[in-house]
Amino acid sequence: MEKTMVAARLHALGTPMTLDTIPVPKPRPNDVLVKVKACGIVPNMANVINNWPTWFPHQPLAKFPAIFGLDATGVIAEVGEAVINAKPGDRVYVSPLRSCGSCRACRAGQRSHCQYYTLNGYFSTSRDGQRIFDLYPYGGFSEYMTAPEYSLVNLPDNLSFEQAGRFGYLGTSYGALKNANAGPGQVALIDGITGTLGVAATVLGLAMGLSRILGTGRDERLLQRVKALAPDRIEVMRLGEGSTGEWAKAMTGGEGADFAISALGAKAPAATMLDSMRGVRRGGRVVNVGGVAEDLPIDVKWLMDEQIQLIGSNWFTTAQGQEMADMVRTGTIDLSYLEHRSFPLADVNQAISGLKDRDGGFSNYVVLP
């Protein structure tokens, strides 16, 4: 008898997901079947399932009915015949990054540079992304999902499934810190420090040895919560109370931060990002992982004269995901700051539509299939 499972599927934009009973998939030779234990909810999910063609017409969604769910964690239930290292019973985070696997970028281990770059359970950046969705149509809002072995991060016992459901944001921030060449003794400027990416970058940056972190945000209460993570190493300023760039320079004896991470939200004006860029020292880096949607009018001569690098950073590698898991295993990073708000799969629509950012990057919304 064919085994079945329940999955939350979207049949049309702007409509609620429905709980459908469908067959449990069979993993292909290089894939595994994961029994999903938790799946993080992306704050932008409501915009994706309601307004996507308007927002990003050139980044397609999977054909409907589609199973969403970006940051899935769980236990391997079955492995394909060509899988070598993964085995049933392994606790894993499933990175949603999918690529063709055979182009020059993929062969070099740079899957995010592949023209077929697709986030399983979310959207694709390729016009031909449906080819990837056809191979991996199952997101984390289902009881089971298939995934390629290359996407798996092994989880230590001291890392809960709910905490690992935040790995998408943690990893995005970690990738940004890696692109910034973050390391011991450096000073960082994090624009949007109270948000999901900002708090993650702060926790990871502290673990990586940053001597000081300068952060901006709009909510004074949340700013103080971030500062309390390491009062002697974190300084904060509320946006609107002055120039971020001038403040960063003043806090570093006129030199500027070694790098800046822009983690601003989609509604933030480009002028805010430009201001923070001026707070970086000569030869520094500005890494963007935020949602600023306006065109950025950059003084390229200033970039040249000051030798500033402006870097776009998107997602992270599975290897970086494993590094984070190992940092949790050894106690290098502590994810107890996350405040879980869990929902059963039956309440997925309520979870997505009711997601509020009242606690900024400290909140962790997860669905538990």
C-alpha positions in Angstrom: 0.0 0.0 0.0 1.3 3.4 -0.9 2.4 5.5 2.1 0.9 9.0 2.3 1.7 12.2 4.1 0.1 15.6 4.8 1.5 18.7 3.1 0.5 22.3 3.2 0.1 23.3 -0.5 -0.5 26.6 -2.2 -2.9 26.3 -5.1 -3.0 30.0 -6.1 -1.4 33.2 -5.1 -3.4 35.1 -2.5 -5.2 32.1 -1.2 -4.7 30.1 1.9 -2.6 26.9 1.8 -4.6 23.7 2.1 -3.7 20.5 3.9 -3.5 17.8 1.3 -2.8 14.1 1.6 -0.3 13.1 -1.0 2.1 10.1 -1.5 5.4 10.1 0.5 8.1 10.6 -2.1 10.8 8.0 -2.9 14.4 9.4 -2.8 16.4 9.2 -6.0 19.8 7.5 -5.9 21.7 10.6 -4.6 18.9 11.9 -2.4 17.6 11.3 1.1 14.1 11.3 2.5 13.8 13.5 5.6 11.0 13.3 8.2 10.5 17.0 8.9 10.5 17.9 12.6 10.6 21.7 12.3 10.6 24.4 9.5 11.5 28.0 10.1 9.1 30.6 8.7 10.6 33.3 6.6 9.2 36.8 7.6 8.8 37.6 3.9 6.7 34.5 3.2 3.4 36.3 3.3 4.6 38.7 0.6 5.9 35.8 -1.5 2.6 33.9 -1.5 0.5 37.0 -2.0 2.4 39.5 -4.0 5.3 37.7 -5.7 4.8 38.6 -9.4 4.5 42.3 -8.5 7.6 42.2 -6.4 10.0 40.0 -8.4 8.5 39.1 -11.8 11.8 37.6 -13.0 12.2 35.2 -10.1 9.7 32.4 -10.5 7.9 30.3 -8.0 7.2 26.6 -8.4 4.2 25.7 -10.4 1.0 25.2 -8.4 0.1 23.3 -6.3 3.4 24.1 -4.5 4.9 23.1 -1.2 6.7 25.9 0.5 8.9 25.9 3.6 12.5 27.1 3.4 14.4 26.0 6.5 13.6 22.4 7.2 15.1 20.3 9.9 14.5 16.7 10.8 15.6 13.1 10.8 16.7 11.0 7.8 14.1 8.3 7.2 15.6 6.7 4.0 18.6 7.1 1.7 19.1 6.5 -2.0 21.3 3.7 -3.2 24.1 6.1 -4.2 24.2 8.0 -0.9 27.5 7.3 0.9 27.7 9.3 4.2 24.2 10.1 5.3 22.2 7.3 7.0 18.8 6.8 8.5 18.4 8.4 11.9 20.8 11.3 11.3 19.6 14.6 12.6 19.9 17.2 9.8 19.2 20.7 8.6 18.3 20.7 4.9 19.8 23.7 3.1 17.3 24.8 0.4 20.0 25.9 -2.0 19.7 23.9 -5.2 21.7 24.2 -8.4 22.4 22.2 -11.5 25.5 20.6 -10.1 27.5 20.4 -13.3 28.3 24.0 -14.5 31.6 25.7 -13.9 30.4 27.4 -10.7 28.9 24.2 -9.2 32.0 22.2 -10.0 34.0 24.9 -8.1 31.8 24.5 -5.1 30.1 27.8 -5.7 26.5 26.7 -6.0 25.1 30.1 -5.3 26.7 31.3 -8.5 24.9 28.8 -10.7 22.5 30.2 -13.2 19.9 27.7 -11.9 20.2 28.9 -8.3 17.0 28.0 -6.6 15.8 28.1 -3.0 13.8 24.9 -2.5 10.4 25.7 -0.9 10.7 29.4 -1.8 11.6 30.8 -5.2 14.2 30.6 -8.0 16.5 33.3 -9.4 16.5 31.5 -12.8 13.9 31.8 -15.5 14.5 28.0 -15.9 14.1 27.4 -12.2 11.1 25.1 -12.7 13.6 22.4 -13.8 15.0 22.5 -10.3 11.5 22.6 -8.7 10.5 19.5 -10.7 13.4 17.7 -9.2 12.7 18.9 -5.7 9.1 19.9 -5.3 8.8 19.3 -1.6 9.4 22.1 0.9 9.4 22.0 4.7 5.7 22.5 5.2 5.2 18.8 4.8 5.7 15.7 6.8 8.4 14.4 4.5 10.7 15.9 1.9 13.4 14.7 -0.4 16.8 16.5 -0.6 20.2 15.9 -2.2 22.9 14.6 0.0 25.0 17.7 -0.7 22.4 19.9 1.1 22.6 18.2 4.5 24.1 19.8 7.7 24.5 17.3 10.5 23.1 18.6 13.8 24.7 17.9 17.2 22.4 16.7 20.0 22.7 20.1 21.8 21.1 21.9 18.8 17.3 21.6 18.8 15.3 21.2 15.6 13.6 24.6 16.4 16.9 26.4 16.7 18.2 24.8 13.5 15.1 26.1 11.8 16.8 29.5 12.0 19.9 28.4 10.2 18.8 30.1 7.0 19.1 33.5 8.6 22.1 32.6 10.7 23.8 31.2 7.7 23.1 34.3 5.6 24.6 36.4 8.3 27.6 34.0 8.6 28.2 34.1 4.9 28.1 37.9 5.1 30.7 37.9 7.9 32.9 35.5 5.9 32.6 37.8 2.9 33.7 40.7 5.1 36.7 38.8 6.3 35.5 39.2 9.8 37.9 38.1 12.5 39.4 38.8 16.0 40.2 42.4 16.9 38.0 44.0 14.2 35.2 46.5 14.6 32.0 45.9 12.7 29.1 48.2 11.9 25.8 46.4 11.6 23.0 48.5 10.1 19.7 47.0 11.2 21.2 45.2 14.2 17.8 44.5 15.8 16.3 42.5 12.9 16.6 38.8 12.2 19.8 39.1 10.2 21.3 41.8 12.5 20.9 39.8 15.7 22.3 36.7 14.0 25.3 38.7 12.7 25.9 40.0 16.2 25.9 36.6 17.9 28.1 35.1 15.3 30.4 38.1 15.1 31.0 37.9 18.9 31.8 34.2 18.5 34.3 35.0 15.7 36.2 37.4 17.9 35.1 40.8 16.9 36.4 43.3 19.4 33.5 45.8 19.0 30.2 45.8 17.2 28.4 49.1 16.4 24.8 48.7 15.6 21.8 50.8 14.5 18.1 50.2 14.6 14.8 52.1 15.1 13.4 50.4 18.2 15.2 51.6 21.4 13.9 48.6 23.4 15.3 46.1 21.0 18.6 48.0 20.7 19.1 47.6 24.4 18.3 43.9 24.2 21.0 43.5 21.6 23.5 45.5 23.7 22.8 43.3 26.6 24.2 40.3 24.7 27.7 41.8 25.4 27.5 45.2 27.0 31.3 45.8 27.0 31.6 45.0 23.2 28.4 46.4 21.7 27.4 50.0 21.1 24.1 51.0 19.6 22.5 54.1 18.1 18.9 54.7 17.1 18.4 55.6 13.5 17.3 59.2 13.0 19.4 60.6 15.9 22.3 61.5 13.7 24.5 60.3 10.9 25.4 56.6 11.2 28.7 57.2 9.3 29.8 60.1 11.5 28.9 58.1 14.6 30.9 55.1 13.5 33.9 57.3 12.8 33.6 59.0 16.1 33.4 55.7 17.9 36.6 54.5 16.2 38.8 57.6 16.7 38.0 58.9 13.2 39.2 55.7 11.4 35.9 53.9 10.8 34.7 50.3 11.1 36.7 47.5 9.5 33.5 46.5 7.7 29.8 47.2 7.6 26.9 44.8 7.1 23.7 46.3 5.7 20.8 44.2 7.1 18.2 46.9 6.6 14.6 46.0 5.8 12.8 46.4 2.4 11.3 49.7 3.3 14.5 51.4 4.4 15.6 54.2 2.2 18.8 54.0 0.2 20.1 57.1 1.9 20.3 55.2 5.2 22.6 52.6 3.6 24.7 55.2 1.9 25.2 57.0 5.3 26.4 53.8 7.0 28.8 53.1 4.1 30.6 56.3 5.0 31.4 54.8 8.4 33.8 52.3 7.0 37.5 52.8 7.2 39.8 53.1 4.2 40.2 49.7 2.5 37.1 48.4 4.3 34.2 46.3 3.0 30.4 46.9 2.9 28.4 43.7 2.6 24.7 43.8 1.7 22.3 41.1 2.9 19.4 43.4 3.5 16.3 44.3 1.6 16.9 47.9 0.4 15.1 48.1 -2.8 15.8 51.6 -4.1 18.6 52.3 -6.5 21.8 53.2 -4.7 23.4 56.4 -6.1 27.1 55.6 -5.3 30.0 57.9 -5.6 32.3 55.5 -7.4 35.3 57.8 -7.2 35.0 57.7 -3.4 34.9 53.9 -3.6 38.0 54.0 -5.7 39.9 56.6 -3.7 39.1 54.9 -0.4 39.4 51.4 -1.9 36.0 50.4 -0.4 34.6 47.1 -1.6 30.8 46.8 -2.0 29.7 43.1 -1.9 26.4 41.5 -2.4 26.0 38.4 -0.3 23.3 35.8 -0.8 22.8 32.7 1.3 25.7 30.5 2.5 27.4 27.2 1.6 26.5 23.9 3.2 30.1 23.8 4.6 29.4 27.1 6.4 26.2 25.6 7.7 28.2 22.7 9.1 30.7 25.2 10.7 27.8 26.8 12.5 26.5 23.5 13.7 30.0 22.6 15.0 30.2 26.0 16.8 27.0 25.1 18.6 28.3 21.7 19.5 31.4 23.1 21.1 29.6 25.9 22.8 31.3 28.6 20.7 27.9 30.1 19.9 24.8 30.0 22.1 21.4 30.1 20.4 19.4 30.2 23.6 18.5 33.8 22.8 16.0 32.5 20.3 12.4 32.7 21.5 10.4 30.0 19.7 6.9 30.5 18.6 5.7 27.1 17.3 2.7 26.2 15.2 1.3 22.8 14.1 1.1 22.3 10.3 -2.6 22.8 10.5 -2.0 26.4 11.6 0.5 27.2 8.9 -1.7 30.0 7.4 -2.2 31.6 10.8 1.6 31.4 11.5 2.5 33.1 8.2 -0.2 35.8 8.2 0.1 36.5 11.9 3.9 36.8 12.1 4.8 39.9 13.9 8.3 41.4 14.4 7.6 42.7 18.0 10.8 41.0 19.3 12.9 41.5 16.1 15.7 39.0 15.6 15.0 37.3 18.9 11.8 35.7 17.7 11.9 32.4 15.9 8.6 31.3 14.2 8.5 27.6 13.3 6.0 25.1 11.9 6.2 21.6 13.4 4.9 19.1 10.9 
